[in-house]
Amino acid sequence: MPAVNQIELHPLLVQTGLRAYDRSHGIATEAWSPLAKGGALLRNPLLGALAEKYGRTPAQVVLRWHLQLGNVVIPKSVTPERVAENIDVFGFELDPDDVEAIETLDEGHRTGPDPDHFG
């Protein structure tokens, strides 16, 4: 049995069933592309409103969402300011209603190849 399952996972691709499978089998789920490569996701109005509500950035809200779902999350950045921002997600917690609201952004949208149709 694997210890970790790394899958593409972000608010536009929440992978509820696969996360539940992993959890039920004691497998840690690691989010690949946890911020959906930035861009459109981080300009989403809901994430902008939540960022304002919590006094954080949209990226911090998304990373906190991952953590509260129990995902392993290692965001990529080469910018020192963003690296510092990405680690500064432990001083707040999203309300349960906000966690659920973020899940409604799911569009089944992938930023990388679909492993079911790869090659």
PyMOL CGO cylinders between C-alpha atoms (Angstrom):
from pymol import cmd
from pymol.cgo import CYLINDER

trace = [
    CYLINDER, 0.00, 0.00, 0.00, 1.45, 3.40, -0.89, 0.3, 1, 1, 1, 1, 1, 1,
    CYLINDER, 1.45, 3.40, -0.89, 1.98, 5.92, 1.90, 0.3, 1, 1, 1, 1, 1, 1,
    CYLINDER, 1.98, 5.92, 1.90, 1.36, 8.99, -0.28, 0.3, 1, 1, 1, 1, 1, 1,
    CYLINDER, 1.36, 8.99, -0.28, -0.73, 9.56, -3.39, 0.3, 1, 1, 1, 1, 1, 1,
    CYLINDER, -0.73, 9.56, -3.39, 0.34, 12.70, -5.25, 0.3, 1, 1, 1, 1, 1, 1,
    CYLINDER, 0.34, 12.70, -5.25, -2.50, 13.93, -7.45, 0.3, 1, 1, 1, 1, 1, 1,
    CYLINDER, -2.50, 13.93, -7.45, -3.45, 17.14, -9.18, 0.3, 1, 1, 1, 1, 1, 1,
    CYLINDER, -3.45, 17.14, -9.18, -5.59, 18.82, -6.58, 0.3, 1, 1, 1, 1, 1, 1,
    CYLINDER, -5.59, 18.82, -6.58, -6.81, 22.40, -6.21, 0.3, 1, 1, 1, 1, 1, 1,
    CYLINDER, -6.81, 22.40, -6.21, -10.18, 24.19, -5.90, 0.3, 1, 1, 1, 1, 1, 1,
    CYLINDER, -10.18, 24.19, -5.90, -10.87, 23.71, -9.62, 0.3, 1, 1, 1, 1, 1, 1,
    CYLINDER, -10.87, 23.71, -9.62, -10.22, 19.94, -9.30, 0.3, 1, 1, 1, 1, 1, 1,
    CYLINDER, -10.22, 19.94, -9.30, -11.14, 18.83, -5.77, 0.3, 1, 1, 1, 1, 1, 1,
    CYLINDER, -11.14, 18.83, -5.77, -11.00, 15.05, -6.40, 0.3, 1, 1, 1, 1, 1, 1,
    CYLINDER, -11.00, 15.05, -6.40, -13.45, 14.28, -3.56, 0.3, 1, 1, 1, 1, 1, 1,
    CYLINDER, -13.45, 14.28, -3.56, -13.75, 10.57, -4.32, 0.3, 1, 1, 1, 1, 1, 1,
    CYLINDER, -13.75, 10.57, -4.32, -10.05, 9.95, -4.63, 0.3, 1, 1, 1, 1, 1, 1,
    CYLINDER, -10.05, 9.95, -4.63, -9.31, 11.89, -1.43, 0.3, 1, 1, 1, 1, 1, 1,
    CYLINDER, -9.31, 11.89, -1.43, -11.93, 9.81, 0.41, 0.3, 1, 1, 1, 1, 1, 1,
    CYLINDER, -11.93, 9.81, 0.41, -10.40, 6.59, -0.95, 0.3, 1, 1, 1, 1, 1, 1,
    CYLINDER, -10.40, 6.59, -0.95, -6.95, 7.66, 0.20, 0.3, 1, 1, 1, 1, 1, 1,
    CYLINDER, -6.95, 7.66, 0.20, -8.24, 8.62, 3.64, 0.3, 1, 1, 1, 1, 1, 1,
    CYLINDER, -8.24, 8.62, 3.64, -10.11, 5.32, 4.09, 0.3, 1, 1, 1, 1, 1, 1,
    CYLINDER, -10.11, 5.32, 4.09, -6.93, 3.39, 3.26, 0.3, 1, 1, 1, 1, 1, 1,
    CYLINDER, -6.93, 3.39, 3.26, -4.55, 5.45, 5.40, 0.3, 1, 1, 1, 1, 1, 1,
    CYLINDER, -4.55, 5.45, 5.40, -2.89, 7.05, 2.37, 0.3, 1, 1, 1, 1, 1, 1,
    CYLINDER, -2.89, 7.05, 2.37, -1.79, 10.68, 2.61, 0.3, 1, 1, 1, 1, 1, 1,
    CYLINDER, -1.79, 10.68, 2.61, -2.99, 12.80, -0.30, 0.3, 1, 1, 1, 1, 1, 1,
    CYLINDER, -2.99, 12.80, -0.30, -0.41, 15.24, -1.63, 0.3, 1, 1, 1, 1, 1, 1,
    CYLINDER, -0.41, 15.24, -1.63, -1.64, 18.08, -3.81, 0.3, 1, 1, 1, 1, 1, 1,
    CYLINDER, -1.64, 18.08, -3.81, 0.20, 18.44, -7.10, 0.3, 1, 1, 1, 1, 1, 1,
    CYLINDER, 0.20, 18.44, -7.10, -0.27, 21.98, -8.48, 0.3, 1, 1, 1, 1, 1, 1,
    CYLINDER, -0.27, 21.98, -8.48, -2.07, 23.10, -5.28, 0.3, 1, 1, 1, 1, 1, 1,
    CYLINDER, -2.07, 23.10, -5.28, -2.60, 26.61, -6.66, 0.3, 1, 1, 1, 1, 1, 1,
    CYLINDER, -2.60, 26.61, -6.66, -3.58, 25.45, -10.17, 0.3, 1, 1, 1, 1, 1, 1,
    CYLINDER, -3.58, 25.45, -10.17, -0.49, 27.23, -11.48, 0.3, 1, 1, 1, 1, 1, 1,
    CYLINDER, -0.49, 27.23, -11.48, -1.85, 30.53, -10.11, 0.3, 1, 1, 1, 1, 1, 1,
    CYLINDER, -1.85, 30.53, -10.11, -3.46, 32.63, -12.78, 0.3, 1, 1, 1, 1, 1, 1,
    CYLINDER, -3.46, 32.63, -12.78, -7.23, 32.45, -13.10, 0.3, 1, 1, 1, 1, 1, 1,
    CYLINDER, -7.23, 32.45, -13.10, -7.78, 30.57, -9.84, 0.3, 1, 1, 1, 1, 1, 1,
    CYLINDER, -7.78, 30.57, -9.84, -6.13, 33.28, -7.77, 0.3, 1, 1, 1, 1, 1, 1,
    CYLINDER, -6.13, 33.28, -7.77, -8.28, 35.93, -9.49, 0.3, 1, 1, 1, 1, 1, 1,
    CYLINDER, -8.28, 35.93, -9.49, -11.50, 34.11, -8.58, 0.3, 1, 1, 1, 1, 1, 1,
    CYLINDER, -11.50, 34.11, -8.58, -13.97, 36.51, -6.91, 0.3, 1, 1, 1, 1, 1, 1,
    CYLINDER, -13.97, 36.51, -6.91, -14.84, 34.07, -4.11, 0.3, 1, 1, 1, 1, 1, 1,
    CYLINDER, -14.84, 34.07, -4.11, -11.19, 33.62, -3.21, 0.3, 1, 1, 1, 1, 1, 1,
    CYLINDER, -11.19, 33.62, -3.21, -10.70, 37.38, -3.39, 0.3, 1, 1, 1, 1, 1, 1,
    CYLINDER, -10.70, 37.38, -3.39, -13.59, 37.95, -0.99, 0.3, 1, 1, 1, 1, 1, 1,
    CYLINDER, -13.59, 37.95, -0.99, -12.28, 35.29, 1.40, 0.3, 1, 1, 1, 1, 1, 1,
    CYLINDER, -12.28, 35.29, 1.40, -8.79, 36.77, 1.23, 0.3, 1, 1, 1, 1, 1, 1,
    CYLINDER, -8.79, 36.77, 1.23, -10.25, 40.13, 2.22, 0.3, 1, 1, 1, 1, 1, 1,
    CYLINDER, -10.25, 40.13, 2.22, -12.32, 38.54, 5.01, 0.3, 1, 1, 1, 1, 1, 1,
    CYLINDER, -12.32, 38.54, 5.01, -9.25, 36.87, 6.56, 0.3, 1, 1, 1, 1, 1, 1,
    CYLINDER, -9.25, 36.87, 6.56, -6.72, 39.59, 5.74, 0.3, 1, 1, 1, 1, 1, 1,
    CYLINDER, -6.72, 39.59, 5.74, -4.71, 37.18, 3.60, 0.3, 1, 1, 1, 1, 1, 1,
    CYLINDER, -4.71, 37.18, 3.60, -3.94, 36.62, -0.07, 0.3, 1, 1, 1, 1, 1, 1,
    CYLINDER, -3.94, 36.62, -0.07, -5.99, 34.31, -2.30, 0.3, 1, 1, 1, 1, 1, 1,
    CYLINDER, -5.99, 34.31, -2.30, -3.01, 31.91, -2.43, 0.3, 1, 1, 1, 1, 1, 1,
    CYLINDER, -3.01, 31.91, -2.43, -2.90, 31.77, 1.37, 0.3, 1, 1, 1, 1, 1, 1,
    CYLINDER, -2.90, 31.77, 1.37, -6.63, 31.01, 1.47, 0.3, 1, 1, 1, 1, 1, 1,
    CYLINDER, -6.63, 31.01, 1.47, -6.19, 28.14, -0.99, 0.3, 1, 1, 1, 1, 1, 1,
    CYLINDER, -6.19, 28.14, -0.99, -3.22, 26.72, 0.90, 0.3, 1, 1, 1, 1, 1, 1,
    CYLINDER, -3.22, 26.72, 0.90, -5.13, 26.94, 4.18, 0.3, 1, 1, 1, 1, 1, 1,
    CYLINDER, -5.13, 26.94, 4.18, -8.08, 25.14, 2.49, 0.3, 1, 1, 1, 1, 1, 1,
    CYLINDER, -8.08, 25.14, 2.49, -5.73, 22.30, 1.54, 0.3, 1, 1, 1, 1, 1, 1,
    CYLINDER, -5.73, 22.30, 1.54, -4.39, 22.02, 5.07, 0.3, 1, 1, 1, 1, 1, 1,
    CYLINDER, -4.39, 22.02, 5.07, -7.85, 21.97, 6.61, 0.3, 1, 1, 1, 1, 1, 1,
    CYLINDER, -7.85, 21.97, 6.61, -8.84, 19.17, 4.24, 0.3, 1, 1, 1, 1, 1, 1,
    CYLINDER, -8.84, 19.17, 4.24, -5.81, 17.21, 5.45, 0.3, 1, 1, 1, 1, 1, 1,
    CYLINDER, -5.81, 17.21, 5.45, -3.85, 17.41, 2.21, 0.3, 1, 1, 1, 1, 1, 1,
    CYLINDER, -3.85, 17.41, 2.21, -0.07, 17.50, 2.07, 0.3, 1, 1, 1, 1, 1, 1,
    CYLINDER, -0.07, 17.50, 2.07, 0.73, 20.69, 0.23, 0.3, 1, 1, 1, 1, 1, 1,
    CYLINDER, 0.73, 20.69, 0.23, 4.11, 21.90, -1.06, 0.3, 1, 1, 1, 1, 1, 1,
    CYLINDER, 4.11, 21.90, -1.06, 3.60, 24.98, -3.24, 0.3, 1, 1, 1, 1, 1, 1,
    CYLINDER, 3.60, 24.98, -3.24, 6.33, 25.89, -5.71, 0.3, 1, 1, 1, 1, 1, 1,
    CYLINDER, 6.33, 25.89, -5.71, 7.86, 29.31, -5.86, 0.3, 1, 1, 1, 1, 1, 1,
    CYLINDER, 7.86, 29.31, -5.86, 11.25, 30.83, -6.59, 0.3, 1, 1, 1, 1, 1, 1,
    CYLINDER, 11.25, 30.83, -6.59, 10.24, 34.28, -5.36, 0.3, 1, 1, 1, 1, 1, 1,
    CYLINDER, 10.24, 34.28, -5.36, 11.38, 34.85, -1.75, 0.3, 1, 1, 1, 1, 1, 1,
    CYLINDER, 11.38, 34.85, -1.75, 8.30, 36.96, -0.96, 0.3, 1, 1, 1, 1, 1, 1,
    CYLINDER, 8.30, 36.96, -0.96, 5.96, 34.23, -2.19, 0.3, 1, 1, 1, 1, 1, 1,
    CYLINDER, 5.96, 34.23, -2.19, 7.87, 31.52, -0.34, 0.3, 1, 1, 1, 1, 1, 1,
    CYLINDER, 7.87, 31.52, -0.34, 7.39, 33.53, 2.87, 0.3, 1, 1, 1, 1, 1, 1,
    CYLINDER, 7.39, 33.53, 2.87, 3.72, 34.13, 2.03, 0.3, 1, 1, 1, 1, 1, 1,
    CYLINDER, 3.72, 34.13, 2.03, 3.15, 30.44, 1.32, 0.3, 1, 1, 1, 1, 1, 1,
    CYLINDER, 3.15, 30.44, 1.32, 4.43, 29.35, 4.73, 0.3, 1, 1, 1, 1, 1, 1,
    CYLINDER, 4.43, 29.35, 4.73, 2.42, 32.01, 6.57, 0.3, 1, 1, 1, 1, 1, 1,
    CYLINDER, 2.42, 32.01, 6.57, -0.82, 30.00, 6.61, 0.3, 1, 1, 1, 1, 1, 1,
    CYLINDER, -0.82, 30.00, 6.61, -0.86, 28.73, 10.19, 0.3, 1, 1, 1, 1, 1, 1,
    CYLINDER, -0.86, 28.73, 10.19, -2.08, 31.90, 11.91, 0.3, 1, 1, 1, 1, 1, 1,
    CYLINDER, -2.08, 31.90, 11.91, -5.69, 31.62, 10.75, 0.3, 1, 1, 1, 1, 1, 1,
    CYLINDER, -5.69, 31.62, 10.75, -8.37, 29.05, 10.08, 0.3, 1, 1, 1, 1, 1, 1,
    CYLINDER, -8.37, 29.05, 10.08, -11.17, 29.08, 7.51, 0.3, 1, 1, 1, 1, 1, 1,
    CYLINDER, -11.17, 29.08, 7.51, -14.73, 28.77, 8.76, 0.3, 1, 1, 1, 1, 1, 1,
    CYLINDER, -14.73, 28.77, 8.76, -16.30, 25.41, 7.78, 0.3, 1, 1, 1, 1, 1, 1,
    CYLINDER, -16.30, 25.41, 7.78, -18.77, 27.25, 5.51, 0.3, 1, 1, 1, 1, 1, 1,
    CYLINDER, -18.77, 27.25, 5.51, -15.86, 28.88, 3.67, 0.3, 1, 1, 1, 1, 1, 1,
    CYLINDER, -15.86, 28.88, 3.67, -14.13, 25.51, 3.19, 0.3, 1, 1, 1, 1, 1, 1,
    CYLINDER, -14.13, 25.51, 3.19, -17.35, 24.19, 1.65, 0.3, 1, 1, 1, 1, 1, 1,
    CYLINDER, -17.35, 24.19, 1.65, -17.73, 27.31, -0.52, 0.3, 1, 1, 1, 1, 1, 1,
    CYLINDER, -17.73, 27.31, -0.52, -14.26, 26.79, -1.98, 0.3, 1, 1, 1, 1, 1, 1,
    CYLINDER, -14.26, 26.79, -1.98, -15.21, 23.21, -2.89, 0.3, 1, 1, 1, 1, 1, 1,
    CYLINDER, -15.21, 23.21, -2.89, -18.01, 24.61, -5.09, 0.3, 1, 1, 1, 1, 1, 1,
    CYLINDER, -18.01, 24.61, -5.09, -15.35, 26.01, -7.44, 0.3, 1, 1, 1, 1, 1, 1,
    CYLINDER, -15.35, 26.01, -7.44, -14.71, 22.46, -8.70, 0.3, 1, 1, 1, 1, 1, 1,
    CYLINDER, -14.71, 22.46, -8.70, -14.97, 22.35, -12.49, 0.3, 1, 1, 1, 1, 1, 1,
    CYLINDER, -14.97, 22.35, -12.49, -13.00, 19.16, -13.04, 0.3, 1, 1, 1, 1, 1, 1,
    CYLINDER, -13.00, 19.16, -13.04, -10.37, 21.44, -14.62, 0.3, 1, 1, 1, 1, 1, 1,
    CYLINDER, -10.37, 21.44, -14.62, -6.86, 20.01, -14.97, 0.3, 1, 1, 1, 1, 1, 1,
    CYLINDER, -6.86, 20.01, -14.97, -3.73, 22.07, -15.47, 0.3, 1, 1, 1, 1, 1, 1,
    CYLINDER, -3.73, 22.07, -15.47, -1.68, 18.98, -16.31, 0.3, 1, 1, 1, 1, 1, 1,
    CYLINDER, -1.68, 18.98, -16.31, -2.18, 15.71, -18.20, 0.3, 1, 1, 1, 1, 1, 1,
    CYLINDER, -2.18, 15.71, -18.20, -5.06, 13.42, -17.28, 0.3, 1, 1, 1, 1, 1, 1,
    CYLINDER, -5.06, 13.42, -17.28, -3.52, 10.19, -15.90, 0.3, 1, 1, 1, 1, 1, 1,
    CYLINDER, -3.52, 10.19, -15.90, -6.50, 8.22, -17.24, 0.3, 1, 1, 1, 1, 1, 1,
    CYLINDER, -6.50, 8.22, -17.24, -5.67, 9.34, -20.79, 0.3, 1, 1, 1, 1, 1, 1,
    CYLINDER, -5.67, 9.34, -20.79, -1.93, 9.86, -20.63, 0.3, 1, 1, 1, 1, 1, 1,
    CYLINDER, -1.93, 9.86, -20.63, 0.25, 9.17, -23.65, 0.3, 1, 1, 1, 1, 1, 1,
]
cmd.load_cgo(trace, "trace")
